[in-house]
Amino acid sequence: MRTLLIGSRGQLGSDLIDVWDGGLVAFSHEEFDVCNRDQAHEVIAREQPELVINTAAYHRVDDCETNGALAFEVNALGAKNVADAAREAGAAIMFISTDYVQDGLKGSPYLEDDRPRPLSLYGTSKLAGEHLVRQSNARHYVVRSSSLFGVAGASGKGGNFVETMIRKAKADEPLRVVDDQVSSPTFTADLASKLAELATTGRYGLYQITNGGQTSWFGFAEKIFALMGLTPSLTPISSDELDAPARRPAFSVLENRALVEAGLKKLRSWEDALAAYLTAKGHVSPAG
């Protein structure tokens, strides 16, 4: 399947390049500006893909609160530009979304058909992108995931949570990590492999794909240090103590029901995925 990928240098994009089977033409965010409608139509019409994967996002969650116009330009209007161009070229669209479209008040894992209620401008802009993609192109895969970590690091964030924790621990910095935001940390290598499987099904719709299980950011940090044999000063704090500009959902675990209904297996646990990530990064030696 000839596929056009937007976001080739990001965590997920890098892993998609590694696992994709078939013709793949990949563009970095700098090479393909989703906000440029004319460029989107020109490039996609020229390349004539069967599928376009849009991983582009403005995902600095706190910065979105003060740069709402940019968040909507990239995450909503940019998503529509790509979905429109894909439709006109006769291609399907795959759009990557987030657990932050939910408010975290349900108290149990969210299903795909639960009504979204985002708390932040980031979540609102991504939800708007979901709606615009679904409205624009009937042949769509809208995929929500959460708390991504990948070997390449997030291009817009200068790394990821795992690397930040390791760097600070090795520098003997005291760490204060929130313990009241629960999600399912997801390894982009695992997500990429599952997206490749999903793309072969032709079963369009809304999906939620995460590694299995759940933990808080504090629990995630604890597991990182346990696997690496590090013992930094680590203190749990509340979201109120952190006082971040953007509100985050307290519980945004996503049930992967649609994935199973499509005949695909769920991903391994986040703990096993983290161990694989640490090995891939060279932080720990391979088991056995």
KEKE-3310 file (N, C-alpha, C; in steps of 0.2 Angstrom, whole numbers, plus 5000, padded with zeros to 4 digits):
npx = (5004:5004:5009:5008:5017:5016:5027:5039:5050:5047:5043:5033:5032:5045:5045:5035:5041:5050:5043:5034:5027:5029:5027:5032:5032:5039:5038:5045:5039:5044:5046:5033:5020:5006:4997:4998:4987:4987:5000:4998:4988:4994:5006:5001:4992:5002:5010:5001:4995:4988:4985:4986:4995:4994:5003:5006:5006:5003:5008:5012:5006:5003:5008:4998:4988:4991:4993:4982:4977:4987:4987:4974:4976:4985:4981:4968:4963:4973:4973:4961:4965:4974:4966:4956:4964:4968:4956:4952:4962:4959:4963:4964:4963:4973:4973:4981:4976:4971:4971:4967:4956:4946:4938:4941:4933:4925:4929:4932:4939:4938:4927:4926:4914:4910:4906:4916:4924:4934:4947:4956:4964:4972:4967:4954:4957:4962:4951:4943:4950:4948:4934:4933:4941:4934:4922:4927:4933:4927:4934:4942:4954:4953:4963:4965:4978:4989:5000:5014:5029:5045:5059:5065:5061:5051:5049:5044:5046:5058:5062:5056:5045:5051:5065:5067:5065:5076:5087:5086:5087:5100:5107:5105:5094:5081:5065:5048:5033:5017:5004:4991:4986:4980:4984:4988:5003:5011:5021:5029:5034:5026:5014:5015:5017:5005:4996:5000:4995:4982:4979:4978:4966:4955:4944:4937:4936:4934:4947:4955:4970:4982:4996:4994:4986:4987:4993:5000:5008:5018:5019:5024:5036:5042:5043:5052:5064:5065:5068:5080:5088:5090:5089:5083:5078:5062:5046:5029:5016:5001:4990:4986:4996:5006:5001:5000:4997:4988:4973:4973:4966:4960:4959:4962:4962:4961:4949:4952:4942:4937:4947:4949:4937:4939:4947:4960:4974:4976:4989:5004:5008:5011:5021:5030:5032:5039:5051:5056:5058:5068:5079:5080:5085:5097:5099:5097:5104:5100:5088:5093)
npy = (4994:5010:5023:5039:5048:5060:5069:5062:5063:5062:5054:5043:5044:5040:5027:5021:5022:5012:5000:4999:4991:4990:5003:5018:5035:5048:5063:5076:5087:5100:5099:5096:5106:5106:5116:5123:5124:5123:5117:5105:5099:5100:5091:5079:5076:5074:5064:5053:5043:5029:5029:5041:5046:5056:5062:5074:5087:5100:5099:5104:5104:5114:5126:5127:5133:5147:5149:5147:5149:5144:5131:5126:5129:5120:5107:5106:5113:5111:5097:5095:5100:5091:5079:5083:5084:5071:5064:5070:5065:5052:5044:5036:5042:5043:5048:5054:5055:5059:5054:5065:5071:5068:5071:5064:5060:5049:5038:5025:5014:5023:5021:5020:5026:5034:5051:5064:5076:5088:5096:5105:5117:5111:5097:5101:5106:5095:5086:5094:5092:5078:5078:5086:5078:5066:5071:5076:5065:5050:5038:5035:5033:5036:5038:5037:5038:5037:5046:5045:5037:5036:5029:5039:5051:5065:5076:5089:5092:5089:5077:5064:5059:5048:5049:5062:5059:5050:5058:5068:5061:5055:5067:5069:5077:5082:5074:5078:5072:5070:5061:5059:5058:5047:5036:5026:5023:5023:5014:5020:5011:5000:5005:5009:4997:4991:5001:4999:4986:4989:4997:4988:4982:4989:4993:5006:5020:5025:5023:5017:5015:5008:5004:4990:4990:5002:5017:5030:5046:5046:5033:5028:5034:5028:5014:5016:5019:5008:4998:5002:5002:5014:5026:5039:5054:5055:5061:5060:5071:5082:5087:5099:5105:5105:5114:5117:5126:5121:5110:5093:5077:5067:5053:5044:5032:5022:5011:4998:4993:4994:4990:4976:4972:4973:4962:4962:4960:4966:4978:4974:4974:4990:4990:4980:4985:4997:4991:4985:4997:5003:4994:4996:5009:5007:5009:4999:4982:4969:4956:4940)
npz = (5000:4995:5004:5012:5024:5037:5047:5050:5058:5071:5087:5085:5071:5067:5071:5063:5051:5052:5054:5043:5030:5013:5000:5006:5008:5016:5026:5035:5048:5045:5031:5026:5029:5038:5040:5028:5016:5002:4999:5005:4997:4985:4987:4991:4980:4970:4975:4975:4986:4993:5006:5019:5033:5046:5058:5063:5076:5087:5102:5114:5129:5139:5134:5124:5130:5130:5117:5109:5096:5087:5091:5087:5073:5069:5075:5072:5060:5052:5052:5045:5032:5027:5027:5018:5007:5005:5003:4991:4983:4982:4993:5009:5026:5041:5057:5071:5088:5105:5122:5130:5126:5134:5150:5162:5172:5172:5179:5175:5162:5147:5133:5115:5111:5121:5127:5122:5133:5134:5144:5142:5130:5121:5121:5117:5104:5097:5098:5090:5078:5076:5073:5061:5053:5052:5046:5034:5027:5022:5023:5035:5048:5064:5078:5095:5107:5121:5132:5126:5123:5115:5106:5097:5103:5107:5095:5096:5110:5114:5119:5130:5143:5150:5147:5153:5166:5169:5166:5175:5187:5186:5188:5201:5205:5215:5213:5209:5206:5198:5206:5204:5191:5180:5167:5152:5149:5133:5121:5107:5097:5098:5096:5083:5076:5077:5071:5058:5056:5057:5047:5036:5037:5032:5039:5044:5055:5073:5084:5099:5105:5115:5126:5138:5154:5168:5176:5187:5183:5193:5197:5185:5184:5196:5191:5181:5187:5195:5186:5181:5192:5199:5213:5216:5224:5226:5225:5228:5221:5220:5207:5209:5217:5207:5199:5185:5169:5160:5162:5166:5163:5176:5176:5162:5155:5142:5134:5123:5114:5101:5093:5096:5091:5078:5076:5080:5091:5107:5114:5122:5140:5148:5157:5152:5139:5143:5148:5136:5129:5137:5135:5121:5121:5126:5140:5149:5150:5138:5143:5149)
capx = (5000:5008:5007:5012:5018:5018:5029:5044:5056:5044:5043:5029:5034:5051:5044:5031:5046:5054:5039:5029:5028:5026:5029:5031:5035:5039:5040:5045:5035:5047:5045:5026:5017:4999:4994:4998:4982:4989:5005:4995:4984:4999:5010:4997:4990:5008:5012:4995:4996:4982:4984:4990:4995:4995:5005:5008:5002:5005:5006:5015:4999:5003:5009:4992:4983:4992:4994:4976:4976:4991:4984:4968:4978:4989:4978:4961:4962:4979:4971:4956:4968:4977:4960:4953:4968:4968:4950:4952:4967:4956:4966:4961:4967:4974:4974:4982:4973:4974:4966:4966:4949:4941:4939:4944:4928:4921:4932:4933:4941:4934:4925:4926:4908:4909:4906:4922:4924:4941:4948:4962:4964:4975:4962:4949:4959:4963:4944:4940:4953:4944:4927:4934:4944:4929:4917:4930:4935:4923:4939:4946:4955:4955:4966:4968:4983:4991:5007:5018:5036:5048:5066:5067:5060:5046:5052:5042:5047:5065:5063:5050:5045:5056:5072:5068:5066:5082:5092:5086:5089:5107:5110:5104:5089:5075:5060:5041:5029:5010:5002:4984:4984:4981:4983:4991:5009:5011:5027:5027:5036:5021:5008:5017:5016:4997:4994:5002:4990:4975:4979:4977:4959:4950:4939:4937:4932:4937:4950:4959:4976:4987:4998:4989:4987:4987:4998:5000:5015:5023:5020:5028:5043:5044:5045:5058:5069:5066:5071:5086:5092:5091:5086:5083:5073:5056:5040:5022:5013:4995:4990:4985:5003:5010:4999:5001:4992:4982:4970:4974:4961:4963:4959:4961:4963:4956:4948:4954:4937:4936:4953:4947:4931:4942:4950:4967:4976:4978:4996:5007:5007:5015:5028:5034:5034:5044:5057:5059:5061:5075:5084:5082:5089:5104:5099:5098:5106:5095:5087:5095)
capy = (5000:5016:5027:5046:5049:5067:5068:5057:5063:5062:5047:5039:5044:5036:5020:5019:5021:5006:4994:4999:4986:4993:5009:5024:5042:5051:5070:5079:5093:5105:5097:5096:5110:5104:5122:5126:5120:5122:5113:5098:5097:5099:5086:5073:5074:5072:5057:5048:5038:5025:5031:5047:5046:5062:5062:5081:5090:5105:5095:5106:5105:5120:5131:5128:5138:5154:5149:5143:5150:5140:5124:5125:5129:5113:5101:5105:5115:5107:5090:5095:5101:5084:5074:5085:5083:5064:5063:5072:5060:5045:5041:5035:5046:5040:5054:5052:5059:5059:5053:5072:5073:5066:5075:5060:5060:5043:5033:5018:5016:5026:5017:5024:5030:5039:5057:5068:5082:5090:5101:5110:5119:5105:5092:5103:5107:5088:5084:5097:5089:5072:5079:5088:5073:5061:5074:5077:5059:5044:5033:5037:5029:5041:5034:5040:5035:5041:5046:5042:5037:5032:5030:5045:5057:5069:5082:5096:5092:5088:5070:5062:5058:5043:5052:5067:5057:5047:5063:5072:5056:5055:5073:5070:5082:5079:5074:5079:5069:5070:5055:5059:5058:5040:5034:5020:5024:5019:5014:5021:5006:4995:5008:5009:4990:4990:5005:4995:4981:4992:5000:4983:4980:4993:4994:5013:5022:5028:5017:5018:5010:5010:4998:4988:4992:5009:5020:5037:5048:5045:5026:5027:5036:5023:5009:5017:5019:5001:4994:5004:5002:5020:5027:5046:5057:5055:5063:5061:5078:5082:5091:5106:5107:5106:5121:5118:5131:5117:5105:5087:5072:5063:5046:5044:5026:5020:5004:4996:4989:4993:4986:4969:4970:4973:4956:4963:4959:4972:4978:4971:4979:4996:4988:4976:4990:5001:4987:4985:5004:5005:4990:4998:5015:5006:5011:4992:4976:4964:4951:4934)
capz = (5000:4995:5010:5014:5031:5039:5054:5050:5063:5078:5090:5081:5064:5066:5072:5058:5045:5054:5053:5038:5024:5007:4998:5011:5007:5022:5026:5042:5049:5041:5024:5025:5034:5037:5040:5021:5012:4995:4999:5007:4991:4979:4988:4991:4973:4966:4977:4974:4990:4995:5013:5022:5040:5049:5065:5065:5081:5092:5108:5121:5132:5143:5129:5120:5134:5128:5110:5106:5089:5084:5092:5082:5066:5068:5077:5069:5053:5048:5051:5039:5026:5025:5026:5012:5001:5005:5000:4984:4979:4983:4998:5016:5031:5048:5061:5078:5093:5112:5128:5133:5123:5140:5156:5167:5178:5172:5184:5173:5156:5142:5127:5109:5110:5127:5124:5124:5136:5135:5149:5140:5123:5118:5120:5113:5097:5095:5097:5084:5072:5075:5070:5055:5049:5051:5042:5028:5023:5025:5024:5040:5055:5070:5083:5101:5111:5127:5136:5121:5123:5109:5105:5094:5107:5104:5091:5099:5117:5116:5123:5133:5151:5152:5147:5157:5173:5169:5166:5182:5192:5186:5190:5208:5206:5218:5208:5212:5201:5200:5207:5203:5184:5178:5160:5150:5145:5127:5118:5100:5093:5099:5093:5076:5073:5077:5066:5052:5055:5057:5040:5031:5038:5029:5044:5045:5061:5078:5088:5105:5105:5121:5130:5143:5161:5170:5181:5187:5181:5199:5196:5179:5186:5200:5187:5177:5192:5198:5181:5180:5198:5202:5219:5217:5228:5222:5230:5224:5222:5217:5201:5212:5219:5201:5196:5177:5166:5157:5166:5163:5165:5182:5174:5155:5153:5136:5133:5116:5112:5093:5091:5097:5087:5071:5075:5081:5097:5111:5115:5129:5146:5148:5160:5147:5134:5146:5148:5130:5127:5140:5132:5115:5121:5129:5147:5153:5146:5136:5147:5147)
cpx = (5004:5005:5012:5011:5020:5020:5035:5049:5053:5045:5039:5031:5040:5050:5040:5036:5049:5049:5034:5031:5025:5029:5027:5035:5034:5041:5040:5040:5037:5046:5037:5022:5009:4995:4993:4993:4984:4995:5002:4992:4989:5003:5006:4994:4996:5010:5007:4996:4989:4980:4988:4989:4998:4997:5007:5003:5006:5003:5010:5008:4999:5003:5002:4987:4984:4993:4988:4975:4980:4989:4979:4971:4981:4984:4971:4961:4968:4976:4965:4960:4971:4971:4957:4957:4968:4962:4950:4957:4965:4960:4963:4966:4967:4977:4975:4980:4975:4969:4964:4959:4944:4943:4941:4939:4924:4923:4933:4935:4936:4933:4925:4920:4906:4910:4912:4920:4931:4941:4952:4961:4967:4970:4956:4951:4960:4956:4941:4943:4950:4938:4928:4937:4938:4923:4920:4931:4932:4928:4944:4948:4957:4957:4969:4973:4984:4998:5012:5025:5040:5055:5068:5066:5055:5049:5050:5043:5054:5066:5057:5050:5050:5063:5073:5069:5073:5088:5092:5088:5097:5110:5108:5099:5084:5069:5053:5037:5022:5008:4994:4981:4986:4980:4987:4997:5010:5018:5026:5029:5030:5015:5009:5015:5008:4994:4995:4997:4984:4974:4977:4970:4954:4944:4940:4933:4936:4940:4954:4964:4981:4990:4993:4991:4986:4991:4997:5007:5020:5024:5024:5035:5046:5047:5051:5064:5071:5070:5078:5091:5094:5087:5086:5078:5067:5050:5034:5019:5006:4995:4989:4992:5007:5008:5001:4996:4986:4980:4971:4968:4964:4963:4957:4963:4958:4955:4949:4948:4936:4941:4952:4942:4933:4946:4958:4968:4978:4986:4998:5006:5012:5022:5032:5036:5040:5051:5060:5062:5068:5080:5086:5086:5096:5104:5100:5100:5100:5095:5090:5102)
cpy = (5006:5021:5034:5047:5056:5066:5063:5057:5063:5055:5042:5038:5039:5029:5017:5018:5014:5000:4994:4995:4988:5000:5015:5030:5046:5059:5072:5085:5099:5105:5098:5100:5109:5110:5125:5122:5119:5117:5106:5095:5095:5092:5079:5071:5072:5065:5051:5042:5035:5027:5036:5046:5053:5062:5069:5084:5095:5102:5097:5109:5112:5126:5132:5133:5145:5154:5145:5143:5145:5132:5122:5125:5123:5107:5100:5107:5112:5100:5090:5096:5095:5079:5076:5083:5075:5062:5064:5068:5053:5041:5041:5040:5042:5046:5052:5057:5057:5057:5060:5075:5072:5070:5071:5059:5053:5038:5026:5019:5018:5021:5022:5029:5034:5046:5061:5074:5085:5095:5106:5112:5114:5100:5094:5104:5100:5085:5087:5094:5082:5073:5081:5082:5068:5064:5075:5071:5053:5038:5035:5032:5035:5037:5038:5035:5039:5041:5042:5042:5033:5033:5036:5051:5061:5075:5089:5097:5091:5082:5068:5061:5054:5046:5058:5065:5054:5053:5067:5067:5056:5061:5074:5075:5079:5080:5074:5077:5068:5063:5054:5060:5051:5039:5027:5022:5020:5020:5015:5015:5001:4998:5008:5003:4989:4995:5002:4990:4983:4994:4995:4980:4983:4994:5001:5015:5025:5022:5021:5013:5012:5003:4996:4990:5000:5011:5027:5039:5046:5037:5024:5028:5030:5016:5010:5016:5012:4997:4996:5004:5008:5022:5035:5048:5058:5056:5064:5068:5077:5087:5099:5109:5109:5113:5122:5123:5127:5111:5098:5082:5068:5056:5046:5038:5024:5013:5003:4992:4988:4989:4978:4967:4970:4966:4957:4962:4966:4972:4975:4976:4985:4994:4984:4980:4994:4997:4986:4992:5005:5000:4993:5005:5013:5007:5004:4987:4972:4958:4944:4934)
cpz = (5000:5000:5011:5021:5033:5046:5055:5055:5070:5081:5086:5074:5063:5066:5066:5052:5046:5052:5047:5032:5018:5006:5003:5009:5013:5022:5033:5042:5045:5034:5022:5030:5033:5037:5033:5017:5005:4995:5000:5000:4985:4981:4988:4984:4969:4968:4976:4979:4991:5002:5015:5029:5043:5057:5068:5071:5085:5099:5114:5125:5135:5138:5125:5123:5132:5121:5107:5099:5085:5085:5088:5075:5064:5069:5074:5061:5049:5047:5045:5032:5023:5023:5020:5006:5000:5001:4992:4979:4979:4988:5005:5020:5038:5052:5068:5083:5100:5117:5131:5130:5129:5146:5162:5173:5178:5177:5182:5165:5151:5136:5121:5109:5116:5124:5127:5128:5138:5140:5147:5132:5119:5116:5116:5105:5094:5093:5090:5077:5071:5071:5063:5050:5047:5046:5035:5024:5026:5026:5029:5046:5059:5076:5089:5104:5117:5129:5132:5124:5118:5109:5102:5098:5104:5101:5094:5106:5119:5120:5124:5140:5153:5152:5152:5164:5174:5170:5173:5187:5192:5188:5197:5209:5210:5213:5212:5206:5203:5201:5206:5196:5182:5171:5159:5146:5139:5123:5110:5095:5093:5095:5085:5072:5072:5072:5059:5051:5054:5049:5035:5032:5034:5033:5047:5052:5067:5082:5094:5105:5110:5123:5136:5150:5162:5175:5181:5184:5187:5198:5190:5181:5191:5196:5183:5181:5194:5192:5180:5186:5201:5208:5220:5222:5224:5226:5226:5226:5219:5211:5204:5214:5213:5198:5189:5174:5163:5162:5162:5166:5171:5180:5167:5152:5147:5135:5125:5113:5104:5090:5091:5092:5080:5070:5077:5089:5101:5112:5121:5134:5145:5152:5156:5142:5137:5146:5142:5127:5131:5137:5125:5115:5124:5137:5151:5148:5144:5141:5145:5144)
residu = (MET:ARG:THR:LEU:LEU:ILE:GLY:SER:ARG:GLY:GLN:LEU:GLY:SER:ASP:LEU:ILE:ASP:VAL:TRP:ASP:GLY:GLY:LEU:VAL:ALA:PHE:SER:HIS:GLU:GLU:PHE:ASP:VAL:CYS:ASN:ARG:ASP:GLN:ALA:HIS:GLU:VAL:ILE:ALA:ARG:GLU:GLN:PRO:GLU:LEU:VAL:ILE:ASN:THR:ALA:ALA:TYR:HIS:ARG:VAL:ASP:ASP:CYS:GLU:THR:ASN:GLY:ALA:LEU:ALA:PHE:GLU:VAL:ASN:ALA:LEU:GLY:ALA:LYS:ASN:VAL:ALA:ASP:ALA:ALA:ARG:GLU:ALA:GLY:ALA:ALA:ILE:MET:PHE:ILE:SER:THR:ASP:TYR:VAL:GLN:ASP:GLY:LEU:LYS:GLY:SER:PRO:TYR:LEU:GLU:ASP:ASP:ARG:PRO:ARG:PRO:LEU:SER:LEU:TYR:GLY:THR:SER:LYS:LEU:ALA:GLY:GLU:HIS:LEU:VAL:ARG:GLN:SER:ASN:ALA:ARG:HIS:TYR:VAL:VAL:ARG:SER:SER:SER:LEU:PHE:GLY:VAL:ALA:GLY:ALA:SER:GLY:LYS:GLY:GLY:ASN:PHE:VAL:GLU:THR:MET:ILE:ARG:LYS:ALA:LYS:ALA:ASP:GLU:PRO:LEU:ARG:VAL:VAL:ASP:ASP:GLN:VAL:SER:SER:PRO:THR:PHE:THR:ALA:ASP:LEU:ALA:SER:LYS:LEU:ALA:GLU:LEU:ALA:THR:THR:GLY:ARG:TYR:GLY:LEU:TYR:GLN:ILE:THR:ASN:GLY:GLY:GLN:THR:SER:TRP:PHE:GLY:PHE:ALA:GLU:LYS:ILE:PHE:ALA:LEU:MET:GLY:LEU:THR:PRO:SER:LEU:THR:PRO:ILE:SER:SER:ASP:GLU:LEU:ASP:ALA:PRO:ALA:ARG:ARG:PRO:ALA:PHE:SER:VAL:LEU:GLU:ASN:ARG:ALA:LEU:VAL:GLU:ALA:GLY:LEU:LYS:LYS:LEU:ARG:SER:TRP:GLU:ASP:ALA:LEU:ALA:ALA:TYR:LEU:THR:ALA:LYS:GLY:HIS:VAL:SER:PRO:ALA:GLY)
# end
